[in-house]
């Protein structure tokens, strides 16, 4: 689909947009205790994708219809901060669940008569806001507008029955369709835009005289036709936008489709992906020019990669800014959580490194294999090349931090900070017991445990005297009885 020319904010219908999201289903085929709409795609619950789209649509309110796992679903929605910041969110319970029409009936007391209602499904996560704007424009606050799709095999879907003038005359559910109607390949997606006042009146006229003995939302089409209201269809050719999730297989298929969309978007912007089929974005990934990403990398939260950054295979990176020219070697794990992580210009990280929240690395810093950095600042040119831990530390320029050395930052109750000033050399297997400052240009001898601050330019050695005992015998195991 090409992008819509409709400008958000300019084409909002008079009276605004109200969104109804159907999220009451149990999802039996998911075979899970988790409500279906809370299963994740690209790191976010299905329902969150739908509500984020409602935010993009500039809806003024959203009514989420819950049923199975209602308490859990409603609690989860409180954490969807993006949606909550854009509109009022309310909930309507559907108990028992007597069909799609019955579901939307539960929302009626929470809808006013102004504007247009857009009906969405909580298990259809990838509908684009541009597509919905087209639907709203077609509705024009006076018509019913349906989102439809051509399907080679429409089995199980409601068929779109059109009149000679091209308008929709009916939606016939598969189980109620005649053989002639089942030959129709245009199907209803479950998404519609309807003037709110008209929707309310039509919902009040629904009955359950059908094969399922359910109240079908699709039956309101015949009421619109009887009342002389035009029913129009916006037909798209992108099945991903209307694909629902009813099983783990469908969820995995949609995940791959989504990830391939993200991969193509990045490659069109110049990113070099070793294999777009082995790539996952579970948040927001922004890339400058000439970024290279190897296989099996996962990006979560908000990640920003600067110009010329290289990401090695099998890396997991979350909530981080990686500046120009930095190299992240394979099997590196970076997770900024709320504090974030920053990797400076030209830094070299990994392989097998771990950067935790609050790691702030300057230009040309080296963090090597099996080095962990947490809540620490490393200035330009500092190096910790292997087997080390830096926690709650401030590290100066050109520091060399030896293999096996750690900052002992936790006393069992509180965290304390270690300061390592410029040009310090810390030998192997040292313990710096915080709070402590190692003066500029100083050296800490290998194997030392430093408990007091040191003066600039000094050599500090704190270890037991070596003792040699001649002819010493190791203990022997007692013979078995």
N, C-alpha and C positions, 0 to 999 in steps of 0.2 A: 504494500500500500504506500502511496505517496503521502507526504505530510499534508495535513489540512491547511488551507489558506485562512481559516477562521482564526481570529485573534482572541485569545482568552481575555475576558474582561470587557470586550467590545460587543460580543454577541450573546451575552447572558439574557435569557428571556425576561420580559417584564414580570415581576413577582419572584424571580429567582429560580434556582434549581433545588429541588428536594430529591434526595436519593433514598431508595429503599433497597436494602441488601438482604437477600434470603440466605440465612445461615443456620437453619434449624435442623437440617438433615443429619441422620446418624452416620451415614457413610459405612454401611455394613461391609461392603467389599474392601474397605481399607484394612479390616481385621485388626483394629487397634482400639485401645481404650481412650485414645486422644480424639477429641471431636475433629471431624474431617477438615473443617475450615482452619484448624490450627496446625495442620501439617505444613511443613515449610517447603518453599521453592525459592532458590537463590538466597537462602538464609533468612527469609521472612515468612511468617504465616500467610497462607493463601488469602485469608480475610484481610490481612494488612495490605497486600497488594491492591485489593479492590478498594479499600478505603483511601489509600494513597491516590488512586485514580480519581476518586470522588473529590479529593482535595485539589488535584490538578484541574478538575472540571469547575472549580470554584463553587461547589455546592454550598448552600447556606445551612443545610442541616442534613443529617443522615439518620435513618431508622434501621437498626439492625434487628432482624427477626431471628430470635433464638429459640431453641427447643432442646434437642439432645445436647447435654453438657452445657446448658445455658449459663450456669454460674461460672464455669471455667472460661467460656467464650467471652462473657461480659467482662470478667476480670482482665482477660488478656487485652481487650480493646482499650482499657485504661492506659496501657503501655504503648499504644500506637501514637506517639507524640506528634508526628507530623499531621496526621488526620485530626487529632484533638485540637491542634492549633489553628485549624482552618474552619471548622464548623461545629455546631452543636451535635452531639451524638446521643441518641436515645435508643432504648431497647423495647421490643415488644415480644412477648412469649407466645409461641404457637404450641399449645398443648390441649388436646392431641393434635397430631399432624394429619390434616385432611386434604392435602393438595396445595398447589401453588397459589390458587386463588384464595383459599382459606388463609394461607400465610400472609398475603398482602392485606387481606381484610383486617388482620391484627394491627397493622400499622395505621389504619385509617384515623383513629382518635388522635394520633400524633402528627397528622398532616393537616395543613390549612388549605384553603381553596385557591391560593394564589400560586402562579407559576406553573412549572412543569415538573412532573415526577419521572425520574429515571429509575427503572427497576433493573437491578444487577443481581448476580449470583455470587455468593461468597466462595464458591469453589471454581470460579472462572477468573483466574488472576491476571491475565495478560491482555485484557482489552485496553486499547490505547485511548487516551483522552481525546485525541484528534478525531477518532472514529465516532466517539459519543457527541462531539460538537457537530459533526455532520448530521447525526441523528436529530439533535436538537434544532438545527437549522431547518431540517425537513419538517419537523413537527410544527414549528412556527407558532407555538402556543395555541394552536387551534386544531391540529390534526393528530392522529395517533401515528407514531413512526416506529417501525420494527427493524431490528438488525437481523439480516438474513445472510445465508451462505449457500452456495452450490456445493453439494456433496455427491461424489460418485456412488457411494453407498449410504443412503439416508436412513437405514434401518434404525428404528427406535426414536427418531426425531419427529416433531410435529411438522407437517407439510404446509407450505404456503400455497393457498389456492387464490389465484388472481382472476380478476374479471377481464373483459375485453379491452377496457381502458387502462389496464396495467395496475390498477389499485388492488389491494388485498381484500378479498371477500371473506376469507376464513382461514383459520389455522386448525388443521385436523390432526389430532394425536395419532401416532402410528397404530395403536391398538384399536382405534375407532375408524381408521381410514379404509376406504374401499380399495379394490385392486387398482383401479384407475388412479386414485389419489396416491397410493403407495408408489406409483411410477414417477411421481413428481420428485425432482432432485433438489429443489430449493427448500431449505429447512429454516425454521425459526431458531434463533440462537438462545432465546430466553431473556434477551435484553430489549427493552422498549422505552420510549419516551412518550408520555401521555399528559395532557393538561390535567392538573390535579382535580379540579372540580368535576370534570367528566369521569375521571377514573373512579372517584368515590361513588358516583351514581351507578356506574356499571358493576362495580364490585357488589353492591347491594342486590343486584338482580341475578347473581350466580346461583346455579343449582348443581347437584351432583348426579344428574341422570346420564350416566355414561358407564363404560365397561369397568372403570376403576372405582366407581362410586366416590369420586373425589371432586372437589371444586377446582376446576381448571382456570388459571388466569387467562389462558388463551381464548376462553369463551367470550371475553369482553370484546373481541373483534367483531363477533356477530351483532353485539349490541351497538357498536359504533356504526356498522353498516346500516342497521335498522333505523338509527337516529340520524342518518345522513351525514355522518362525520367521515371524512376521507381517511382511509388507512393506507399509509405509504410504507414502502420497504426500502431500506438502504442496504443493498447487497454488496458484500465485500468478498475478496478472494483470498483472504489470509486466515486459514483455519485455526492458527495458533491463538488468535485474538478471542475466539469464542470456545476454545477447548476447555472442557470441564475436567475435574479430577474425581474419579470414582474408585480408583484402585492404586496400589503402589506402582503398578506397571505404567499407568497413565501419568502418574506423578513424575516418574523417572523420564518418560518420553517428553513431557512438557519442560522439565528441567533442562534436558539436552537442547530442546528447541530454543529455549530462552538463552542458554549460554552461547549457542551458535549465533544468535542475534547480537549478543554483546561482542563476541569475537569479530564478527563482520564489521560492526560499527568502529571498533578500535583499529582494525586493519585498514579500513577506508580512510582513517585519520593518520595512517602512516606507521602504526605499531607493527613490529615484526613478531608474529606468534609462530613458534616452532610447529605447533599443531593445534588448530582451533577446536578440535574435538577433545583435547585434553587441557581444559582451561575453565576456571570457575570464578565468577564474580558474584559475591554474596553481599553486596553493598554498593558503593560508588567507587569507581576507578577512573581517575583522570590521568592522562598520559601526555607528556610533551613530545617533541619530535625525536625520532630515532630511538625509541624505547624498544628493547628486545626482551621477550619473555619466553623461556623454555617451557617444556612440558610439565603437566601435573602441578601447576601453581594455583593456589587458592587466595583470593583477595576478599577480605571481609571488612565491614564498617566503611570508613572513608580513607581511601588510599590515594596519594598523589605521587606520581613518578615524574621526576624532572627529565630534562633533555639528555638523551644518551644513556639513561640508566639501563643496566643489564641485570635481569633476574634469572638466576640459575634454576635448574630443574628441581621440582618437589619442594618448593618454598611455600610457607603459609605466612601471609602478611596482612595484618589488621590494624586499622587506625594509625597510619604512619605517613610521614612525609619523607620521601627519599629524593635528595637533591641531585642536581645534574652530575652525570659522570660516575655516580656511585655504582659499585658492583656488588650484588648480593649473590654470593656463591650458593651452590645447591644445598638443600636440606636445612636452610636457615628458617628459624621461627621468630617472627616479629609480631608482637601483640601490644599495641598501645593502650587498649581499653579506654578509660576515660581521660587519662593523663596524656596519651599520645606518645609517639616515638618520632624523633627526627634524626635522619642520617645525613651528614653533611656532604658537601661537594667532593667528589672524588674518593669517598671513603670505600674501604674494602671490608666486607662483612662475610664471615663464614669461611668454609662450609661448616655445617652443624653448629652454628651460633644461635644464641637466644637473646633477643632484646625484649625486655619487659617494660611495663608502663613507666614513663618518666625518663627513659633513656634518651639523652640529647647528645648526639655525637657531632663534633665539629668536622671541618674539612680535613680530608686525608687521614682520618682515624682508621686504624686497623683493628678489627675484632675477629679473632681467628676461631679455629675449631674448638668446640666445647667450652666456649667462654659465655658467661651469662652476665648481663648488665641490667640493673634495675634501679630506677630513680636516681640516675647518676649522670653527670655532665662530664664529657671528655673533650678537652680543647684540641685545637689543630695539631695534627701529627702524633697524637698519643696512640700507643699500641698496647694491646693485650692479645698476644697471638695464639695462646693455647691454654686450655685447662685452668681457667681462672674465674673468680667471681668478684664483681664490683657492684656493691649495693649501697645506696645512700652515700655516694662519694662525689667529690668535686676534684676532677683530675686536670692538671695543667697541661700546657703545650709540651710536646715532644717527650712525654713520660713513657718509659718502657716498663711494662708491668709483667713480671715473670710468670712462668708456668707454675701452676699449682698454688698460686697466691690468692688470698681472699681478704675481703674486708669483713671483720666480725662486727656487724652493725647492730646486732640485737642482743640485749642483755637478759632476755627472758621476760621483760616487761615493756621496754621502750626501744625505739630505734634511735641510733646515733649516727652522726656524720663523720666521714673520713675526708680530710683534705690532703691531696697530694699536689704539691706545687710544681711549677715548671721545671723540666729537665731532670726530674727525679728518676733514678733507676731502682726498681724493686726487684730483688733477686727471686729465684724460684722457691716455692714452698714457704712463703712468708704469711704470717697472720698479722694484720693491722687491726688492733682492738680499738674500736671507736668509743668515745670521740678522741681523735688524734690527728695531728697535722705533721706531715713530712715536709720539712723545709726545702726551698728551691735548690736544685742542683745536688741534693743529697742522694746517698746510696744506702739501700737496706740490704745487708748481706743475706745470702740464701739461707733459708731455714730459720729465720728470726721471727720471734713473736714480739711485736712492738706495742707497748702499752702506754708510752709517754711520747709527747711530741718531740720532734728532733729539730735541731738548728739547721739553717741553710748550709749546704756544702759539706756536711759531715757524713762519715761512714757510721752507720748504726748496725751493731751486731748484738743480738740477744738470743743466745742459745746455750744449752748445757755443754760443759767441757767434755770432749771425747775421752772415753776411758777404754783401755784395752785390758782384758783379763786373760792371761795365758792359760792354756790347757783347760779351758772352761768346757764343761759337758752340758749339752742340752738335756732337759728332763726326758725320761724314758717312760713309755706306757707300761703300766703294770701288766704282767703276763696274765692271760686269761686262765680262769680256774678250770 
